Each structure stands twice: as C-alpha cells, then as structure tokens.
C-alpha cells in the first residue's frame, strides 16, 4: 500500500490508483484536501474518480477516503445542544419520483427525532432533494452552521445541502461524478454518503438502496454490496446504519420533476391519499430508523406514531416550520400555488393502444425530465423547477387507446413534443398485467 512521500504529487497518486494499487491514508487525505481547497484541478478529480470506477477500492481505502472527506469540514456534536431526542436520518441512493425525504424528515421530527438531513442534488437521470426544495422561493439549502443548529432545535428537521463547511471535498467530487459517468461507483457512493452523514453527527441512519432500471445502481447484487459496505464502514466510525433494498423498476411517486414532486409531497403531508408503494417505502424506512435509534420499541409502534404524525397534521407543521426557519414562505402549505412555478406548456401523452402497462424504462423518464431542463448536463447548470412529468401510470395499470400515460410540463411546445415521444417509448403496453416486483428487501450485514 502506498503512502505520501515527502514531495507528494496528485498525478502520482492518480497513476498508482489507475494501475490498481491501493492508496494509503495520507494519499487519500491529501486528495480530499485538494478537492476541498481547489488545489486539485477538475481534470485531476475526474481522473481520480475514473480510476476508482475501474480499479475499485479496498474496504480500508473506502473507509479512509470517507473519514478524510468528512474531516475537510465541520463535524457536528449535537450533545452540546442537549436535544431531548435521538439524531436520526434517512438517505436514498436516488431514483425517479423519490420524494420520501421531503415527507419522512418532518414525520420523524413529529415523532420526537431531530433530523439534520444532508441531502444532495440530482445525479445523472435521478432527481435531487435539494433541487426540489429550491423550487420554494427563499428557501436556503445551504444555511450556515448557526442557522442549521437553530432550525434543527426549533423545527426538529432541516433538509439542507452540505455547503462549504460540511465535507466540502464531497461537494466538489459529487458535481464532477455527475457529468463524468462515474456516479454508479460503490466506493465513491459510500464515501460521498457517509462523509456527510458522519459530519452531521447522527445517532442512527437508514439507507434506501434503489435498484432497477431507474436507479443509479441497477442490479440488486451491487445494491446489496453497497448496503453491506455502508454498514461495515459506518460501524468503524461508530454510526449505526441499517440498509434496505427498494424497487426502482418504476417511478416511486406519480410525478418526476422538482416543483411537481414538491407539490405531491405537500399533498401527502396534508393527509391526501398517496400511492401505496410510496407510502410503504416511507413507513418501512421510518420505522427502521426509529427502532435503530431507540425512538420506538418495535416497527409496529413506529408505524403507528408515523401515521399519527400525518393524521394530526404534526408532520405538516414541522415541514412548515422548517421552511419558515430557512427563509421560505410561512404559508407555503396553505397556498402552494402562490409560490411554486407552473410550466407554460402542459400536455398529455396518449397511449398508442389498449392494454396494461407491462414495463417502464424508468431511466428514460428521468432523462426526459433532464432534457426538459429539470436536471443538469454540466456542473452548476441552472434548472427549471416547473418542468417534469406527472400523473405517471405505474406497472399493471389498465389503459385504453388515447388515454394519458403521463402528463408533460414543459417550457416550450417543442420541448413538450420531444418529451412526450420519450415518455411514449418508455412505456410498454401488453395484454395482461405483470406480476408486481418485490418492493423492499432488508440488507443483512455480513456475519
């Protein structure tokens, strides 16, 4: 295993990784510092990511990179705040219509947890929680440490980005991975997620590993490996992590797009009927982390408390309080139409013939949203919060010819037409309803 010589050159560390060598702790600390302070060029960060993508990392390397990236910024110690509940969080590896964080964070807060949720932006074809929250006028996704602490104390939940002070090395690496085809790399995913979660000072974390044709990690075997690696590496840093494999062979929500998913989340918080798959994933993840963090005796008690948080309006109140603390409008939940952008062109996507939805190219739906302007093709690119898809049909739905498979929200008529063509190609309509894929699988740690 290599280590840093007296004169350390980043290109030499990249070369050794490219050639399949394992890098030492000081190599990885130097690389992380270079990502954070800008002394590594974008080309060098991209070359390092690509080398890891093809050569992988040993468990020791992945753990060292995780800690090195964590230590490039502030590490929170919530014990100083004397909060009367556990510090809990949930993280998803990303999927289409995955708005669970927007709903579950406030639900957990209403159940007595404190949730400093460090979320991310969209990666490749998947949406990002921060992009959804930026659809709220004035919402500060990168507050300073003092405002983060105050929001967590007062609202119980703060869904924010890492900013410049939480694992800044990951912020740089994350944006470069998004545009260099190195998103689906297990060691880099582990380091990215855990560096921020460890910096957030959590007591317990539940990881939602999405698999299927709409996920960053499409195959279940790789998803299980990621979950297992996360549990093992987190344990070395003293963080309790549980991981679950969930299906992304179809959209999780009925919408895909930033303001559209936010509107759907607000409806759920208001107690309106939501898709059963979406709510089952939400309750399963919530119950898992509540038990892991000692907030509930068992899953049944946790589910009862989570359901009550919606029924009583307590979760909605926590969300509203969070939005207000972070600079958004205090009456967002009462008047979402006053604040959330609406696309100028809205068009149905008609089904070509009668039948059942047999399969969905979910990744293609995500790419259609990106093409509409709802995602990025280069780092820092501005996105249009209003565009996307809604009223998405799910697997097994019966449809007649001409009825809508989905609805497109676009900035232009030409954009709507192109998106509609992509959506139509993504749906396969057949003569019988397919068997429902397994929704949730618990990932067990290695013995």
TORNUMI-419695 format. One record per atom (N, C-alpha, C): x, y, z. Coordinates in steps of 0.02 Angstrom, whole numbers, plus 50000, padded with zeros to 5 digits. Example, Ala and Ser with C-alpha at 12.3 -4.5 7.8 and 13.67 -1.06 7.14 Angstrom:
506604971650390 506154977550390 506604983550390 506424988850354 506844994750357 506455000250394 
//
This chain:
500434994050000 500005000050000 500445006250000 500295011049956 500705016949951 500535021850006 500995026550019 500855032050065 501205038150037 501065043950065 501315050050035 502055050950049 502455052149997 503165053750007 503245060950029 503875063050041 504005069850064 503735074950014 503835073749950 503555077949898 502985074149866 502375076349880 501795072549857 501505075749795 501395071749743 501095074249681 500435070749669 499895074449658 499245071149647 499245066549587 499605068449534 499605064249474 499925057349487 500395057149535 500695050749552 500205046249590 499825049249635 499305045349670 498785042949621 498585047249575 498085045249524 498365039649481 499005040249462 499315035049421 499315028349458 499495028449523 499505022149560 498805019049565 498305023349575 497625020749578 497415018049509 497605021649457 497465019349389 497765012449375 498355011249404 498705004949392 498494999449441 498005000949483 497724995749527 498014995349596 498435000049615 498724999949683 498215002749733 498285000549795 497885003249849 498235009449878 497875014849885 498155021049911 498145021049987 498655024250017 498695024750089 498265030350117 498205030450183 497785035450216 498015042450200 498675043750202 498915050550189 498825052450116 498875047750070 498705049150000 497985051749995 497525048150026 496815049750021 496655056250058 496995057450114 496905063850149 497125069650104 497685068850071 497935074150027 497475075249968 497215069949939 496735070549884 496105074149907 495845072249965 495245075349991 495355082850004 495935084550034 496085091550045 496125095449980 496425092349929 496485095549864 495805096749831 495345091949840 494675093049814 494335098849850 494425099149916 494085104249957 494365111149946 495035111849940 495325118549937 495455120949865 495295116649816 495365118649747 496045117749717 496525114949755 497195114049728 497225108249678 496735103749679 496665098749626 496245101549570 496475100949509 496085103249452 495495098649440 494975101149407 494395096949390 494605090749353 495095091449307 495325085649268 495635080449314 495985082549366 496285077749412 495755074249455 495255078049477 494715074949516 494345069949472 494215071749410 493875067149363 494295060949350 494955061849342 495395056149329 495405051549390 495425054349450 495395050249511 494745046249514 494185049649500 493535046249502 493505040549451 493775041749391 493765036549340 494225030749358 494795032249389 495245026949411 494915022549464 494565025649511 494215021749562 493645017849530 493305020849482 492755017349448 492985010749418 493565010849385 493805004849351 494215000249397 494565003049447 495004998949488 494714997249557 494195000849577 493884999549642 494315001849700 494095000149760 494465001749821 494394996049870 494904994949910 494844990249964 494394993250018 494114989050063 493714991850118 494104997050159 494754995750170 495165000450208 495235007050171 495325006850105 495365012950066 494715016950069 494145013450059 493495016850060 493375020150127 493555016650181 493465019550248 493905025650258 494535025150235 494995030750242 494775036750201 494535035650140 494275041150099 493675044350131 493235040350159 492635042950193 492825047650250 493265045350293 493475049450350 493855055650327 494275054850276 494655060550250 494185065950222 493665063750186 493185068650159 492775071850215 492585067950265 492215070750322 492625076250355 493265075050363 493695079550402 493915085750363 493695086550300 493835092750264 493365098350286 492875096850329 492395101950351 492225101050424 491675104150444 491445104050514 491105097450530 491215094950591 490875088950615 490445091050675 489795089950670 489315092350720 489305087750781 489245090850839 489165087250902 488525089750935 487975086050926 487325088250949 487235087551025 487705084051057 487655083451130 487685090251164 488035094951133 488075101651160 487405105351159 486955102951116 486305106251110 485795103551161 485955098051194 485505094951243 484815093651214 484795090951155 484145089351123 483835083251156 483175083251167 482855077751204 482645071751161 482975070751106 482815065051063 483415063051022 483395057250990 483955054850950 484045058750885 484655058750860 484815062150796 484785056650742 484255057050700 484125051750652 484115054650581 484205050150532 484185052350463 484045046450417 483845048050357 483745043150304 484095045650241 484365041050202 484685043050139 484495038050085 484375040750026 484225036549967 484775037249916 484925031849881 485425032149828 485145035249765 484495036749763 484215040649708 483795036549660 483245039649639 482795036449592 482315041449563 481855039149522 481375043449489 480755044149532 480565050249548 479975051349591 480105049449663 480725049649685 480885047849754 480855054249796 480265055549822 480155061449864 480105059749938 480325053849957 480245051350025 480545056050077 481135058850063 481465063150112 481025069050131 480675071950082 480265077750095 479705076250144 479475070050144 478915068050188 479165065050253 479675060650248 479895056950307 480265061250357 480665066050334 481025070350380 480555073750430 480025077150407 479545080150453 479165075050495 479025069250467 478675064050505 479105061850564 479745060650552 480195058650607 480245064050660 480285070350638 480315075950685 479685076150728 479115074950698 478485075050735 478445069250785 478845064050773 478855058250819 479385058950874 479745064550875 480225065750929 480955065350909 481095064050846 481795063850823 482025070850803 482675071550797 482975077650769 483355075550707 483205078950651 483415076450585 483815081750548 484475081950555 484895086350513 485065082550448 484615083050400 484665078950339 485085082450287 485675079750274 486115082450223 485945079050157 485595082650114 485335079750052 485775082049993 485635079249935 486035080649875 485615083149817 485955085149766 485635087049703 485565080949658 485225081949602 485125076549556 485785073949529 485815067349519 486395064149488 486155060449426 486475062049369 486305058749306 485555059349293 485195053749289 484475053949273 484035054449334 484315054249394 483915054249456 483835061349483 483265062549514 483135069049543 483495070049609 483555076349631 483895077949693 483445081649741 483475079949805 483045083149855 483175090649859 483805092849854 483955099949857 483645103749799 483665100849740 483355104049682 482605104849693 482295100049725 481575100549739 481445106149788 481845106549840 481745111749891 481895118749863 482345119249815 482485125749786 481915128349743 481415124149731 480805126549698 480405131049745 480575131149810 480245135449859 480595142149860 480255147649845 480595154249845 480885155849914 481515157749915 481835159949976 482145154450018 481985148150004 482235142550045 482995142150038 483335142250094 484075142050095 484305134950103 484535131950049 484755125050052 485465124450081 485805130050087 486485129950115 486545135250170 486195134250225 486255138950281 486925138050316 487125143050354 487725142450394 487605137750453 488135135950488 488075131250545 487585133650599 487595140250614 487155142850667 486425142150647 486255143650585 485555143050563 485345135750559 485795131350539 485645124150539 485475121850610 485885123650658 485755121550727 485085124350752 484945130750737 484325133750760 483715130450728 483765128850664 483205125650629 483075118650658 483595114950670 483515108250699 483195108750769 483425113550809 483135114450876 482395116350872 482225121050827 481555123850827 481045119750785 481275116950730 480815113150687 480895105550695 481455103450721 481585096350728 481875093250665 481865097050610 482115094450546 482385100250505 482955098950472 483235103750424 483505099650366 483195100350308 483425096750248 483825101850207 484475100750205 484925105750176 485475102350135 485875106450102 486465103950067 487085104550110 487605101250090 488215101250130 488535108150133 488475112050080 488775118650081 489525118350082 489835123750104 490565124150104 490875121450167 490465120250219 490755118450283 490635111150303 490225107550267 490105100450280 490405096350223 490935092650238 491265088350188 491335091850121 491675097650118 491735101250054 492075097250000 492485092350018 492795088149967 492265084349928 491745082149963 491225078349928 490825082849881 490725089049901 490345093649858 490675094049789 491335094549789 491705095049725 491675088449687 491825083049722 491835076449689 491145074649663 490625076149702 489935074549683 489745077749617 489905084149609 489715087649548 490085085049487 490715082949497 491105080349441 490885073249423 490715069149473 490455062549458 489825062849415 489415067949428 488775068649393 488855069149318 489415072149295 489495073449223 490075069549192 490335064549229 490885060549201 490735053049201 490095051349207 489895044249204 490215040049258 490335043049317 490615039249373 490145039349434 489505040249421 489015040449475 488945033649508 488885028449468 488735021749493 489375017949512 489745020749560 490375017849583 490325016849658 490295010749682 490135009349752 490615012749801 491275012349793 491705015749843 491575023249847 491445026449790 491325033649790 490635035249818 490145030949806 489485031949835 489525031449912 489885026349935 489955025450008 490285031550039 490845033750009 491205039450037 490785045850035 490425046749981 490005052649973 489465052950026 489095047550033 488545047450081 488805047950152 489255043550170 489455043050240 489875049050263 490265052150219 490655057950241 490185063450266 489635064450232 489155069650252 488745067450313 488555061150315 488145058850371 488555058550435 489185056650430 489615056750490 489735063950513 489805068550466 489895075550484 489275078350518 488685075650501 488055078150529 487955075950601 488365071450627 488325069450697 487735065050714 487575060350671 486985056150681 487085050850735 486505048750765 486495042850808 486335036550767 485915037250716 485715031550676 485495033950607 485585029650557 485435031150487 485125025050454 484605026150414 484345020750372 484495022550299 484755017750263 484955018750193 484455015250148 484195019050100 483745016350049 484145015349985 484315009149970 484695007549909 484205005849854 484145010249805 483695009149749 484025004649697 483644999749671 483894995649616 483334995049564 483534993249504 483054992849449 483254997649394 482874997849340 483095001649281 483065009149289 482785011649344 482785018749356 483275021049408 483665016449435 484115018049490 484825019349465 485225022649507 485935023549492 486275016749491 486105012449538 486365005549540 485785001049518 485834998349459 485264994949429 485174987749454 485714984249471 485644977149489 485644976149564 485254971349586 485164970149657 485804967849691 486214963949657 486834961549687 487284967349706 487364972149661 487774978049677 487454982249732 486794982549732 486444986149784 486564983149853 486534976549856 486674973249921 487384974449943 487854974349895 488554975649911 488644982749938 488304987549908 488354994349932 488074994850004 487494991950016 487204992250082 487644988950134 487934983350117 488374979850163 489004983950178 489304986850126 489904990950135 489744997050179 489155000050169 488955005850209 488905003950283 488584998350297 488514996150366 489194994950398 489634991650361 490304990050388 490724996250400 490735000750351 491165006650358 490875011450411 490215012050414 489905016250465 490075013650535 490075007050542 490215003950607 490915005850631 491405006450585 492085008250606 492105015350634 491605019550615 491575026450640 491065027250696 490765021750718 490295022050774 489595024050757 489395023650693 488725025550672 488315019250657 487725018750687 487275013150674 486905014350608 486965009650563 486645010250497 486265003750482 485665004650457 485274999050430 485145000650356 485114995550314 485034996750242 484474992350215 484094995250168 483554991650136 483604992650060 483444987350024 483444987349951 482724988749929 482614993949889 481924995349866 481904995849790 481324994449763 481234993749691 481185000449656 481575001249601 481525007049558 481445004849486 481054999649475 480884997549407 480295001449380 480055006049421 479525010749401 479585016849447 479295022449428 479335028349472 479035026749540 479325029949592 479065028849659 478455033149672 478475039349648 477895043849654 477545044249587 477015048149584 476645049049521 476905054949482 477435058049506 477725063849472 478485063349472 478805066849425 479535067149420 479705074149395 480025077949437 480155084949422 480125088849487 480465094249493 480595097249558 479975100249591 479655105249561 479055108049591 478485103049592 478455098649543 477925093749539 477975088749597 478575086349611 478665081749667 478545085149734 478745091549738 478625095249800 477875095949812 477495097449759 476755097949766 476465091349790 476715085749762 476465079149783 476625077849856 477235079849877 477425078949948 476975083049994 476815089149974 476375093350015 475685090250022 475435087249968 474785083849971 474805078150021 475345074350022 475405068750069 475415071450141 475795076750153 475825079650220 475145082350242 474735084350194 474065086750210 473585080850223 473825074650214 473415068850228 473025066350168 473165068850108 472815066450049 473075059450031 472655055649997 472825048749979 473435048649933 473895044349949 474515043749910 474595036649885 475025035749836 475145029049808 475395024349862 475135018349862 475285013449915 476025011649917 476345010949858 477065009149857 477475014649890 477335020849873 477705026449901 477645026649977 477045025650002 476945026050074 477245020050110 477235014150078 477525008250110 478285009250118 478615011850067 479335013250073 479455018350127 479055023550129 479135028850180 479055026050250 478535022050262 478425019350328 478955014150347 479165010050299 479665004950313 480325008150334 480545013250297 481165016650314 481115020350380 480545023750390 480455027450452 480455022850513 480095017250508 480065012550564 480745009650579 481125008150526 481795005250535 482255009850574 482275016250556 482735020850590 482485022750659 481825022850670 481565024350737 481755018850786 481705012550765 481895007050808 482655007050819 483035008250765 483765008350769 484005013750817 483655019450817 483845025050859 483535025050928 483145019850944 482845019351010 482235023751021 481935026150967 481345030450973 480695026450974 480725020050956 480135015650958 480365008650978 479915005151014 480094998451039 480124993450983 479694994250933 479684989550877 479384993050816 479384989550759 479154992550697 478414994450699 478014990350733 477294991750736 477164998250774 477504999250830 477425005450867 477665011450827 478215010550791 478475015950750 477985017850694 477695012850661 477215014350607 476605017950634 476375016050693 475805019450723 475955026750735 476555028150762 476755035050775 476835039050711 477115035950659 477195039350595 476525041050563 476065036350566 475395037550538 475045043250576 475125043350641 474825048650681 475105055450664 475755055750646 476055062150630 475735065250568 475495061150522 475135063650463 474415065350482 474085060850516 473375061650531 473245067950573 473695069450619 473595075250663 473845081850633 474185081450577 474485087450548 475145089350578 475405085350625 476035087050658 476625087050609 476635082350562 477185082150514 477155088150468 476555090050447 476485095950404 476715102250441 476555102650505 476765108450544 477525108750549 477855103050557 478585102950560 478885105150494 478595102950439 478845104950373 478765112550365 478195115250383 478075122350377 478565126350420 478695123850480 479155127250525 479865127250495 480065121550466 480715121150434 480785126050377 480275126350334 480295130850277 480355138050300 479975139950350 479995146750377 480675148350407 480955143650446 481605144850477 482145145850425 482085142450368 482615142650317 482465147750263 481995152350276 481905158050231 481345157550182 480975152050182 480415151250136 479775154350163 479235154350123 478605157350145 478275153350201 478015156950251 477705153650308 477055150250290 476735152450236 476085149550216 476135145050155 476715142050144 476795137750085 476285132050084 476175128850141 475715123150142 475005125250129 474825131250150 474135133650139 474035136150068 474565139050038 474495142049972 475075139949926 475155133549912 475715131449870 475685134449799 475075135349773 475005138049706 475255145249699 475305148649755 475545155549754 476305155949745 476645150449762 477375150749764 477725146049716 477425140449698 477775135449658 477655136649583 478205136549545 478175138149474 477755133049436 477415135449384 477005131349340 477265132049269 477355126549234 477615126649166 477085129649118 477315133349068 476835136449021 476505131548974 476815125648963 476525120648917 476405114148955 475785111848956 475605105648990 475215101348940 475465095248929 475155091048877 475135083748898 474585080348881 474525073148895 474945069148845 475155063148867 475495058348823 475015052548812 474695052048753 474185046948743 474475039948733 474115035048758 474315028048747 474165026048675 474615022348643 474515020548573 473955015348562 473845011248614 473315006148608 473105003848677 472594999848679 472324997448743 472764991848771 472754991248837 473114985748869 473324987448940 473834983948964 474104985049031 474824987549025 475034991549073 475734993649074 476154987649096 476534984949048 476924978949059 477614980449088 477914985849064 478574987749088 478674995149076 479144998149113 479295005249106 480055006049105 480305009649056 481005011549055 481065017749100 481145016549164 481115021949213 481695026849204 482275024249186 482845028649173 482675033549117 482335031249065 482145035649010 481685041249033 481245039849081 480825045149108 481245050549143 481745048249182 482185053049215 482575057249165 482815054149111 483185057749060 482725062649023 482095060949016 481615065548985 481535071949027 481535071049094 481505076949138 482125081149131 482715077849128 483345081549118 483325085449053 483085082248999 483055085548934 482575091548934 482055091248975 481595096848981 481905102749017 482465101649052 482785106949090 482725105949164 482455100149185 482365098749256 482955095349289 483505094349252 484115091449279 484715094649245 485315092349262 485925095549238 486315091049191 486635094149142 487105090649099 487815093349108 487895098449151 488565101049168 488535103849239 489105103849276 489095106149345 488845113349351 488425114549401 488195121349415 487665123949368 487445119949320 486945122149272 486285123749307 485965129249288 485315131049315 484785126349289 484285124849330 483745120449309 483085124049315 482595121649279 481915124449279 481495120449328 481285123449384 480915119549434 480225117449411 479945120749360 479255119549341 479165113449297 479685111349261 479605106149210 479625099149240 479365094349203 479385087449225 478785083549201 478635078249237 478085073749219 477645072749280 476995071949270 476555069849325 476015065249297 475585062949343 475065058149326 475355051949292 475945049949314 476285044149284 475905037849300 475755033849249 475465027249261 476015022549286 475815017849327 476285013149356 476165006149328 476605001449344 476554994649318 475874991549335 475584988149285 474954984649296 474334988849282 474424995349272 473844999649259 473524997849193 472864997749192 472494996449130 472345003149096 472415003249030 472325009548994 471995008148926 471585012848904 471285012548837 471685016848789 471625015448725 471975019348674 471785026648680 472285030948679 472165038148682 472145041048752 472055036748803 472075039148871 472795040848890 472905045448938 473585047748953 473995042748993 474605041548968 475105037749007 475415042249060 475455048649045 475755053549089 475585060449062 475805065449098 475705072349076 476385075849079 476545079449025 477175083049019 477085090349037 477555092949076 477575100149093 478225102849063 478165107549015 478755109748977 478765117348970 479365119748954 479445126948943 479235129048874 479255124448826 479075125948757 478665120248727 478305121848673 477915116748639 478365111448609 478945113548582 479405108648553 479695104048606 479865106948665 480105102848720 479575097848743 478955100048745 478405095548765 478325089848716 478385091348651 478305086248599 478865081048604 479475083348613 480035078548618 479985074348681 479785077448736 479705073648798 479155068548792 478605070348760 478045065748751 478265059548711 478675060648661 478925055048621 479365050448664 479785053348707 480205049348751 479795045448801 479285048648829 478855045248877 478475039448844 478205040648785 477835035348750 478285029348737 478905030548717 479375025048705 479555021348769 479515024748826 479715021748889 479205016748915 478585017148891 478055012748915 477935007048866 477895001048894 477724995148854 477034992848876 476564992548827 475874990748842 475734983748813 475484979248856 475344972348834 474644970148853 474534963648845 473864961048852 473674958848922 474154958548968 473984956349036 474414960049086 474164960549147 474534964149199 475134959949222 475714962949229 476304959149252 476274958049327 476664953249351 476734952149423 477084958149454 476864960149512 477174965849546 477874963949570 478374968049555 479054966549580 479084967349656 479564963849686 479664964649758 479844971749773 479534974549825 479624981649840 480204983049887 480264979049940 480764980549993 481104974050014 481764974350021 482154968750048 482654971550099 482684968650156 483164970850206 483854968150188 484364972350194 485054970350180 485374968350246 485554962150252 485844959650314 486604960550314 486894962750369 487634963350371 487964956650367 488584956650343 488964950350338 489114947750408 489104941250414 489244938150479 489974939450499 
//
